[in-house]
Amino acid sequence: MPDLLLELRSEEIPARMQQKAAGDLKKLLTDALVDAGLTYEGAKEYFTPRRLALNIKGLTARSADVREERKGPRVGAPEKAVAGFLRGAGLDDVSQAKIQSDPKKGDFYVAVIEKPGRDAQDIIRDVMPGIIRNFPWPKSMRWGAASVKPGALRWVRPLQSIVCTFGTEIEETEVIDFDVDGIVASNITYGHRFHAPEPFEVKRFDDYAAGLEKAKVVLDAERRKHIIRDDAANLAFANGLEVVEDEGLLDEVAGLVEYPHVLLGAFEEDFLQIPDEITRLTIKTNQKCFVTRQQGDEKLTNKFILVANIAASDGGKEICYGNGKVVRARLSDALHFWHIDQRDLPDMGGLTASAEKFGLDLKKPLDQRMAKLDALGVTFHAKLGTQGERVARIQALASKLAPLVGADPGEVDRAVVLAKADLRTEAVGEFPELQGLMGRKYAALQGESEDVAAAIEEHYKPLGPSDRVPRNKVSLTVALADKLDTLTGFWSIDEKPTGSGDPYALRRAALGVIRIILERGVRISLLDFFADLDLLSFFHDRFKVYLRDLGARHDLIDAVLTPQADDLETVARRVEALTKFLDSEDGKNLLAGEKRASQLLAAEEKKKTKVAEKVDPVLFETDAEKALYDAIVSAASKAREASEKEDYFAAMEALSALRAPVDKFFEDVLVNADDEAVRANRLALLAMIREATGTVADFSKISG
């Protein structure tokens, strides 16, 4: 069966768009081919900075013939109905339709529509111009003289050539020569723009890929990544260094080059006084280069790895010099930021009121930045006030949380008032992703305690499911206060996550609170910090997801989690105990006995059968009733005592003693006795079972 080779070559495609564009091209074309009645064995997309390519293997050469019978109106139907049927079926006259008889409904017109199959080449020729013209680029442009014409082609960058060949491995391939704005598909492509810009002919994918390789183009992005990673590691090792890995940067750099060449650049060691995080971001952001460290050491060196798109005749000396020059200029700016952030602000006037409000020491640079943040009235959110007002809210929350977490109140308060101060630093202004981390460094420089400095950085954590949760109690307190303020604030202005978006990362904030509570054993009642049951329900939803991801059964979570449950740490422990208990024979027995009692009781309640308000032992007629009653009273008492000690497994074990008396009760006792009082009393006995087990879980929600 034939294969299809397609290449769309253009000027440079932004690295961030390449992979998605290649995937879009594959989906758009394969969907169109399948819709047209073709099948294929496999499709693989490729991308470089200057081309999107697609190899479709085992494509059927022709679509199948189609015969369809379309039922129309009854014979004798109004003319309009018949005319509409003929138009839809593509018939010119009613005589071209067949008449079929239905014994019950009479005679109907039937159109027999026969569509002959089409050659794959014709299908491709028809669909490709539309795919190219309507390609879903996030941004596109028009170019050249044709750009002024209505409907001119738009592409991410000027489209330069198209390759489209079709054929089997043993036959001569055919060029499918469709046209898009004067660019005619052919079997001619071009190599590397500097090393091999000459045209060359291709037939099918294998010689296309081999031809590009000869022409200094590595087609496969994963292979480019391997070349960069391996060559960088080898070059670093040869110089006694290690590359600081950065998978995101590696993806980006692989999208910037077609012919990767790894080189080693350098900058002056004086710049190493800048914090490593700033150095790394500066070099990454401005030059797309990798930083290095000494083998076995975390401290960065003054050497960096750069990736060129050419094999320079001088071995890359000029490229390294040029990159080093730019890196030095950017690091010079960064060094300036680092020093200026440690100095007094030039305009200290007007900061006294803010300093007094938050107990700030205006002799300290970070305190000055916090005072400035408040004095300027920097907005946090239009409906939630300024950053200063937000810090005051977090301060109030943190003061309530500190004793619950066991953190030093003074340290907590100091960490809160400095937590957002680095938002006014030059370093964070240049690199917003360093907020918190720079605050920690500046706090340490001005003599803050290790716990306070750590909390300034860690109060943003955890940032996601894989991010670590702080251990420091001051950090935990400030992190909780920060996230609770975010959630309660946005809930109060009805800015809640939707199915399509969560612009304020409220799901992440809720998950952060949950992880702090569960992973660090923090005991708080959420409703002590907000009264909104809708927000509590939102917490429950995230909590369920978190527990399910840990392997908990959804029905056991539902059995324990009540709508008002706000001590999530207790709920998690009860779910854990219930899971363990139901894996035991006692647990299975209790579940079976409780379900038997509850199902019978529920059936009678549905029928409005009277159930006594409480059990009256005087009405017992059998030993089994008395034995069950005594067992319930004893088990419920033991379960309550164990629950008060938060030994939930022991509480469930105590209740498991009910199974035998429950079974004996059902063997010896007819619940629906003729005497109404006796019947109501026996049903009340079953209600006692449900009430006793309900203290640990709602067994009706447990499957099995």
C-alpha positions in Angstrom: 0.0 0.0 0.0 1.2 3.5 -0.8 2.8 6.0 1.7 2.3 9.8 1.8 5.1 12.2 2.5 4.2 15.8 3.2 6.4 18.7 4.2 5.5 22.4 4.7 8.7 24.5 4.8 8.7 28.1 6.0 10.8 30.7 7.8 11.4 30.0 11.5 8.5 28.7 13.5 8.5 29.7 17.2 9.8 26.8 19.2 6.7 26.8 21.5 4.4 26.3 18.6 6.2 23.5 16.7 5.1 20.4 18.4 1.5 21.3 18.6 1.5 22.4 15.0 2.9 19.1 13.8 0.3 17.3 15.8 -2.5 19.5 14.4 -1.3 18.8 10.9 -1.4 15.0 11.5 -4.9 15.1 13.0 -6.3 17.5 10.4 -5.1 15.4 7.4 -5.7 11.9 8.8 -9.2 12.9 9.9 -9.9 14.3 6.4 -8.6 11.2 4.8 -10.7 8.9 7.0 -13.8 11.0 6.5 -13.3 10.6 2.7 -13.2 6.8 3.1 -9.5 6.1 3.2 -7.6 4.1 5.8 -4.0 4.0 6.9 -1.6 1.9 9.0 0.2 4.7 10.8 1.2 8.3 10.8 4.2 10.1 12.4 4.7 13.8 12.5 8.1 15.7 12.6 9.1 19.3 13.2 12.1 21.5 13.0 12.4 25.3 13.3 11.7 25.6 9.5 9.5 22.7 8.6 6.5 20.5 9.6 6.6 17.0 8.1 4.2 14.1 8.1 4.7 10.5 7.0 1.5 8.5 6.5 2.2 4.8 5.9 -0.1 2.2 4.4 -2.6 4.6 2.9 -5.3 2.9 0.8 -5.0 4.0 -2.8 -8.7 4.5 -3.4 -11.8 4.9 -1.4 -14.5 2.3 -1.7 -17.6 2.7 -3.9 -20.7 3.7 -1.9 -24.3 2.6 -2.6 -27.0 4.2 -0.4 -30.7 3.9 -0.5 -32.4 7.1 0.8 -36.1 6.8 1.7 -38.4 9.6 0.6 -42.0 10.7 0.9 -45.0 8.6 0.1 -46.2 8.4 -3.5 -48.8 11.2 -4.0 -47.2 13.4 -1.3 -47.3 17.3 -1.9 -45.0 18.5 -4.6 -42.8 20.5 -2.2 -42.0 17.4 -0.2 -41.1 15.5 -3.3 -39.0 18.4 -4.7 -37.1 18.6 -1.4 -36.4 14.9 -1.5 -35.1 15.0 -5.1 -32.8 17.9 -4.3 -31.4 16.2 -1.2 -30.8 13.0 -3.2 -29.3 14.8 -6.2 -32.0 13.6 -8.6 -33.4 15.6 -11.5 -36.8 14.0 -11.8 -39.0 11.7 -9.8 -38.7 9.1 -12.5 -35.1 8.5 -11.3 -36.3 7.3 -8.0 -37.6 3.7 -7.2 -40.9 3.0 -5.7 -41.0 0.6 -2.7 -44.2 -0.8 -1.2 -44.8 -1.0 2.5 -47.7 -3.3 3.5 -48.7 -1.0 6.3 -47.7 2.5 5.1 -48.1 2.3 1.3 -45.8 3.1 -1.5 -42.7 5.3 -1.0 -40.1 6.9 -3.2 -36.6 5.6 -2.7 -33.4 7.2 -4.2 -30.5 4.9 -4.9 -27.4 7.0 -4.6 -24.2 5.5 -5.9 -20.9 7.3 -5.3 -17.9 5.8 -7.0 -14.7 5.6 -5.0 -12.0 8.2 -5.5 -8.2 8.0 -5.9 -6.3 9.0 -2.8 -4.3 11.5 -4.8 -7.5 13.3 -5.7 -8.7 13.4 -2.1 -5.4 14.7 -0.9 -5.3 17.3 -3.7 -8.8 18.5 -2.6 -8.3 18.6 1.2 -4.7 20.0 1.6 -5.3 23.6 0.4 -8.1 24.0 2.9 -6.0 22.5 5.7 -3.2 24.9 5.0 -5.4 28.0 4.6 -7.3 27.3 7.8 -4.4 26.0 9.9 -5.0 26.8 13.6 -1.9 28.9 14.4 -2.2 31.0 17.6 -0.6 33.8 15.6 -0.2 34.1 11.8 0.9 36.6 9.2 0.5 37.6 5.5 3.5 38.5 3.4 4.6 39.6 -0.1 2.6 41.1 -2.9 -0.2 38.7 -2.5 -0.9 39.8 1.0 -3.0 42.7 -0.1 -5.4 40.5 -1.9 -8.6 39.4 -0.2 -8.3 35.9 1.2 -4.5 35.9 1.1 -2.8 33.0 2.7 -1.8 33.4 6.4 0.9 31.3 8.0 2.9 31.5 11.2 5.9 32.8 9.1 6.2 33.0 5.2 5.5 29.6 3.7 8.3 28.8 1.2 7.7 25.4 -0.3 5.5 22.2 -0.1 6.5 18.6 -0.7 3.7 16.1 -1.3 4.6 12.7 -2.7 2.6 9.5 -2.9 3.5 5.9 -3.8 4.6 2.5 -2.7 8.1 1.4 -1.9 8.6 -0.5 -5.1 6.9 1.9 -7.6 7.8 5.4 -8.7 6.3 8.0 -6.5 3.8 10.6 -7.8 3.8 14.3 -6.9 0.4 15.5 -5.8 0.7 19.0 -7.2 -1.9 21.1 -5.4 -1.5 24.9 -5.3 -1.8 27.3 -2.4 -1.4 31.0 -3.3 1.0 30.2 -6.0 3.1 27.7 -4.0 2.8 24.4 -5.9 3.5 21.2 -4.1 6.4 19.3 -5.6 9.1 16.7 -4.7 11.8 19.4 -4.1 13.0 20.5 -0.6 16.0 22.3 0.8 18.5 21.6 3.4 20.1 23.7 6.1 19.8 27.4 5.3 23.5 28.1 5.7 25.3 24.7 5.2 23.2 23.2 2.4 20.6 25.6 1.0 20.5 24.0 -2.4 17.3 22.1 -3.6 17.2 18.4 -3.8 14.7 15.9 -4.9 12.9 13.4 -2.6 10.6 10.4 -3.3 9.5 9.0 -0.1 10.1 9.4 3.6 13.3 7.4 4.0 15.2 9.2 1.3 13.7 12.5 2.5 15.1 12.0 6.0 18.4 10.8 4.7 18.6 13.7 2.3 18.0 16.2 5.1 20.6 14.5 7.2 23.2 14.9 4.4 22.0 18.5 4.1 22.7 19.2 7.8 19.1 19.0 9.1 18.2 16.6 11.9 14.5 16.0 11.3 13.5 14.3 14.5 13.1 16.6 17.5 13.8 13.8 20.0 17.1 13.0 18.3 18.1 16.7 18.4 17.4 16.7 22.1 19.6 13.6 22.6 22.4 15.2 20.6 22.2 18.3 22.7 21.9 16.5 26.0 24.7 14.0 25.3 27.1 16.5 23.7 26.5 19.0 26.5 27.2 16.4 29.2 30.4 15.2 27.4 31.7 18.8 26.8 31.0 19.7 30.5 32.6 16.5 31.8 35.7 17.2 29.7 36.0 20.5 31.5 35.4 19.1 35.0 31.8 20.3 35.0 28.2 19.1 35.1 25.3 20.6 33.2 22.4 21.8 35.4 19.6 20.0 33.6 16.5 21.8 32.5 14.1 19.8 30.4 11.9 22.8 29.5 15.0 24.7 28.2 16.1 21.5 26.3 12.8 21.3 24.5 13.0 25.0 23.6 16.6 24.8 22.4 15.9 21.7 20.3 13.2 23.8 18.6 15.6 26.6 17.8 18.2 24.5 15.8 18.1 22.1 12.9 21.8 21.2 13.2 22.8 21.4 16.8 26.4 22.2 17.8 27.2 22.4 21.5 29.8 25.0 22.7 31.2 26.2 26.0 31.0 29.9 26.9 32.2 31.8 29.9 31.7 35.0 31.9 33.7 36.7 34.6 33.8 35.0 38.0 32.9 38.3 39.7 29.3 37.7 38.6 29.2 34.5 40.8 28.3 36.7 43.8 24.8 36.9 42.3 22.5 34.2 43.7 22.6 31.1 41.5 18.8 31.4 40.8 19.2 34.8 39.3 22.2 33.7 37.2 20.4 30.7 35.9 17.3 32.6 35.0 19.2 35.4 33.4 21.2 33.1 31.1 18.2 30.9 30.4 15.8 33.7 29.6 18.1 35.9 27.6 20.3 33.5 25.8 18.6 30.1 26.0 21.8 28.6 27.5 22.5 26.0 30.2 24.5 26.8 33.3 27.1 24.5 34.8 28.5 23.5 38.2 31.6 21.8 39.4 31.2 18.0 39.5 29.7 17.0 42.8 29.1 20.6 43.8 25.8 22.6 43.7 27.4 26.0 43.3 27.3 27.4 39.7 30.5 28.1 37.8 31.2 30.9 35.3 30.9 28.5 32.3 27.7 28.0 30.4 26.6 25.7 27.6 25.2 27.2 24.4 23.8 25.5 21.3 24.6 26.9 17.8 22.7 26.0 14.6 25.9 25.8 12.6 29.3 24.2 12.6 31.5 27.3 12.6 34.7 27.3 10.7 36.6 28.7 13.7 35.3 26.1 16.0 32.7 28.4 17.5 35.0 31.0 19.0 33.1 34.0 17.6 29.7 32.5 18.6 31.0 31.9 22.1 32.4 35.4 22.3 29.1 36.9 21.1 27.0 34.9 23.5 29.4 35.7 26.3 29.1 39.4 25.6 25.3 39.3 25.8 25.5 37.2 29.0 27.9 39.6 30.6 25.6 42.5 29.9 22.6 40.7 31.3 24.5 39.6 34.4 25.7 43.1 34.9 22.1 44.2 35.1 21.3 41.3 37.5 24.2 42.2 39.7 22.9 45.8 39.8 19.5 44.5 40.9 21.1 42.4 43.6 23.1 45.3 45.1 20.4 47.9 44.8 17.8 45.7 46.6 20.1 45.6 49.6 20.4 49.4 49.8 18.0 51.9 51.4 15.3 53.2 49.2 16.0 56.7 47.8 12.6 58.0 48.8 11.9 57.1 52.4 9.3 59.9 52.9 5.8 58.8 53.5 6.7 55.3 54.7 6.3 56.0 58.5 2.6 55.2 58.7 3.0 51.9 56.9 5.9 51.0 59.1 3.9 51.7 62.2 0.9 49.7 60.9 3.0 46.6 60.4 5.7 47.1 63.0 8.4 47.5 60.4 12.0 48.6 61.0 12.8 51.2 58.3 16.5 50.7 58.9 16.2 47.4 57.1 15.9 47.2 53.3 13.2 44.5 53.1 11.1 46.3 55.7 11.4 49.4 53.5 10.1 47.5 50.5 7.1 46.2 52.5 6.4 49.8 53.7 6.6 51.0 50.1 4.3 48.2 48.9 1.7 49.3 51.4 2.2 53.1 50.9 1.9 52.9 47.2 -1.5 51.1 47.5 -0.4 48.4 45.1 -3.5 46.5 44.0 -3.9 42.8 44.8 -7.4 42.6 43.2 -9.8 45.4 42.3 -12.5 43.9 44.6 -10.2 42.7 47.3 -8.1 45.8 47.9 -4.4 46.4 48.1 -1.4 44.1 48.8 -1.1 45.9 52.2 -4.7 45.2 53.1 -4.2 41.6 52.1 -1.1 41.3 54.3 -3.2 42.6 57.2 -5.8 39.9 56.6 -3.2 37.2 56.4 -1.7 38.6 59.6 -5.1 38.2 61.4 -5.5 34.6 60.1 -2.0 33.7 61.0 -2.4 34.9 64.6 -5.4 32.4 65.0 -3.5 29.6 63.3 -0.2 29.9 65.1 -1.3 28.2 68.4 -3.1 25.5 66.4 0.1 24.7 64.4 2.3 25.2 67.4 4.3 28.0 65.9 5.9 31.0 67.6 3.4 33.9 67.3 6.1 36.5 67.0 8.0 34.7 64.3 4.8 34.1 62.4 3.8 37.7 62.5 7.3 38.8 61.4 7.2 36.4 58.5 3.8 37.5 57.4 4.7 41.2 57.3 7.8 40.5 55.2 6.3 37.7 53.0 5.2 40.0 50.1 8.0 42.6 50.5 10.1 41.2 47.7 7.4 42.1 45.2 8.9 45.6 45.4 12.5 44.4 44.7 14.3 44.9 41.4 15.2 41.2 41.1 11.5 40.1 41.4 10.5 42.9 39.1 12.8 41.4 36.5 12.1 37.7 37.3 8.6 37.3 38.9 9.1 33.6 39.3 11.7 34.4 42.0 9.2 35.9 44.4 9.6 34.3 47.8 13.0 33.0 47.1 14.5 36.5 46.8 12.6 37.5 49.9 14.3 34.7 51.8 17.7 35.7 50.6 17.2 39.4 51.5 15.7 38.4 54.9 18.8 36.4 55.8 21.0 39.2 54.7 19.3 41.6 57.1 19.5 39.2 60.0 16.1 37.6 60.2 15.8 34.2 61.9 16.2 31.1 59.8 12.5 30.2 60.4 11.3 33.7 59.3 13.4 33.7 56.2 12.3 30.2 55.3 8.6 31.1 55.7 9.0 34.0 53.3 9.9 31.6 50.6 7.9 28.6 51.6 4.5 30.3 52.2 3.8 29.9 48.5 4.2 26.1 48.8 3.1 23.6 47.9 2.7 25.0 44.4 1.3 21.7 42.9 0.8 18.0 43.6 4.5 17.2 43.2 5.9 20.2 45.2 7.0 19.6 48.7 5.0 20.7 51.7 7.0 22.9 54.3 8.1 21.4 57.6 8.9 24.5 59.5 5.9 25.4 61.7 6.3 29.1 60.9 6.2 28.3 57.2 3.2 26.0 57.6 1.3 28.7 59.5 2.0 31.5 57.0 1.3 29.1 54.0 -2.1 28.2 55.5 -3.0 31.8 56.2 -2.0 32.9 52.7 -4.1 30.2 51.0 -7.1 30.6 53.2 -7.1 34.3 52.6 -7.0 33.6 48.8 -9.9 31.2 49.0 -12.1 33.1 51.3 -11.4 36.4 49.5 -12.3 35.1 46.0 -15.3 33.2 47.3 -16.6 36.4 48.9 -16.6 38.2 45.5 -18.0 35.1 43.7 -14.9 34.5 41.7 -14.9 30.7 41.7 -13.3 28.1 39.5 -15.4 26.8 36.6 -15.1 23.8 34.4 -13.3 25.8 31.8 -10.9 27.8 34.0 -9.4 28.6 37.3 -7.6 32.0 36.8 -6.7 32.5 40.4 -5.4 28.9 41.0 -8.0 28.3 43.7 -8.0 24.5 43.2 -4.2 24.6 43.8 -4.7 26.7 46.9 -7.3 24.3 48.3 -5.1 21.3 47.6 -2.2 23.1 49.3 -4.3 23.5 52.5 -5.4 19.9 52.3 -1.8 18.6 51.9 -0.5 20.8 54.8 -3.3 19.5 57.0 -2.8 15.8 56.1 0.9 15.5 55.4 2.0 17.6 58.4 -0.8 16.5 60.8 -2.2 20.0 61.3 -5.5 19.9 63.2 -7.8 22.8 62.3 -11.6 23.1 61.8 -12.1 24.9 58.5 -15.4 26.4 59.6 -13.5 28.4 62.3 -12.0 30.3 59.4 -14.9 30.7 57.1 -18.7 30.1 57.4 -19.4 29.4 53.8 -20.6 25.9 53.3 -20.2 26.3 49.6 -16.5 26.8 50.1 -16.4 23.8 52.4 -18.0 21.7 49.7 -15.3 22.9 47.3 -12.7 21.7 49.8 -14.5 18.4 50.0 -14.3 17.9 46.2 -10.6 18.6 46.2 -10.2 16.4 49.3 -11.9 13.5 47.6 -9.6 13.8 44.6 -6.6 13.9 46.8 -7.6 10.7 48.8 -8.6 8.9 45.6 -5.2 9.6 44.1 -3.7 8.0 47.2 -5.8 4.9 46.5 -8.8 5.4 48.8 -12.2 4.0 47.7 -14.7 6.7 46.7 -17.5 4.9 48.5 -15.6 4.8 51.8 -14.8 8.5 51.5 -18.5 9.2 50.9 -19.4 7.0 53.9 -17.2 9.1 56.3 -17.4 12.6 54.8 -20.5 14.5 55.9 -21.5 17.9 54.4 -20.4 19.7 57.6 -17.1 17.8 58.1 -14.4 20.5 58.5 -11.7 18.6 60.3 -10.1 16.9 57.3 -7.3 15.3 59.2 -9.9 13.4 61.3 -11.9 12.4 58.2 -8.7 11.1 56.5 -7.9 9.0 59.5 -11.4 7.6 59.7 -11.3 6.6 56.0 -7.9 4.9 56.6 -9.3 3.0 59.6 -12.5 2.1 57.7 -10.4 0.8 54.8 -8.3 -1.4 57.1 -11.3 -2.6 59.0 -13.4 -3.6 56.0 -10.5 -5.8 54.8 -10.9 -7.9 58.0 -13.5 -10.6 58.7 -15.0 -8.5 61.5 -15.4 -5.6 59.1 -17.1 -7.7 56.5 -19.4 -9.2 59.1 -20.4 -5.8 60.5 -21.1 -4.5 57.0 -23.3 -7.5 56.2 -25.2 -7.2 59.5 -25.7 -3.5 59.3 -26.9 -3.6 55.7 -29.4 -6.4 56.6 -30.8 -4.3 59.4 -30.8 -1.0 57.5 -32.4 -2.4 54.4 -35.3 -3.9 56.3 -35.7 -0.7 58.3 -35.6 1.5 55.2 -38.2 -0.6 53.5 -40.6 -0.3 56.4 -39.9 3.5 56.7 -40.8 3.8 53.0 -44.1 2.1 53.7 -44.7 4.6 56.6 -44.6 1.8 59.1 -44.5 3.2 62.6 -41.1 3.1 64.3 -40.9 3.7 68.0 -39.0 6.8 69.1 -36.9 4.7 71.5 -36.6 1.1 72.4 -38.7 -0.2 75.4 -37.2 -3.4 76.9 -40.5 -4.2 78.5 -41.9 -5.0 75.1 -39.2 -7.7 74.3 -40.7 -11.1 73.8 -37.6 -13.1 73.0 -34.1 -13.5 74.4 -32.7 -12.5 71.0 -34.2 -9.0 71.3 -32.8 -8.5 74.7 -29.4 -9.9 73.6 -29.3 -7.5 70.6 -30.3 -4.5 72.7 -27.6 -5.2 75.3 -25.0 -5.7 72.6 -25.9 -2.4 70.9 -25.8 -0.5 74.2 -22.4 -2.0 75.0 -20.9 -1.7 71.5 -22.1 1.9 71.1 -20.6 2.9 74.4 -17.2 1.3 73.6 -17.3 2.9 70.1 -17.9 6.3 71.5 -15.1 6.0 74.0 -12.7 4.8 71.3 -13.8 7.6 68.9 -13.2 10.2 71.7 -9.6 8.9 71.9 -9.5 9.1 68.0 -8.9 5.3 67.8 -11.4 4.8 65.0 -10.3 1.2 64.2 -11.0 0.2 67.8 -14.4 1.9 67.5 -15.2 -0.2 64.5 -14.0 -3.3 66.2 -16.3 -2.6 69.1 -19.3 -2.4 66.7 -18.3 -5.6 65.0 -19.6 -7.5 68.1 -23.1 -6.8 66.8 -22.9 -9.3 63.9 -23.7 -12.4 65.9 -26.7 -10.9 67.9 -28.0 -9.4 64.7 -28.0 -12.8 62.9 -29.6 -14.4 66.0 -32.2 -11.7 66.0 -33.2 -12.3 62.4 -33.2 -16.1 63.0 -35.5 -16.0 66.0 -37.6 -12.8 65.7 -40.3 -11.8 63.2 -39.8 -8.0 62.9 -43.2 -7.4 61.4 -45.1 -8.7 64.4 -49.0 -8.5 64.4 -48.8 -6.4 67.6 -48.1 -2.8 66.4 -46.3 -1.8 69.5 -44.0 -4.8 69.4 -43.4 -4.2 65.7 -42.5 -0.5 66.3 -40.2 -1.5 69.1 -38.3 -4.1 67.0 -37.9 -1.5 64.2 -36.6 0.9 66.8 -34.0 -1.7 67.7 -32.9 -1.8 64.1 -32.7 2.0 64.1 -30.3 1.7 67.1 -28.0 -0.4 65.0 -28.0 2.2 62.2 -27.4 5.0 64.7 -24.6 3.2 66.4 -22.7 2.4 63.2 -23.5 5.9 61.9 -21.1 7.3 64.5 -18.2 5.9 62.5 -19.6 5.8 58.9 -22.7 5.9 56.8 -22.7 2.2 55.9 -25.5 2.7 53.3 -22.9 4.4 51.1 -20.5 1.5 51.2 -20.7 -0.9 48.2 -20.8 -4.6 48.8 
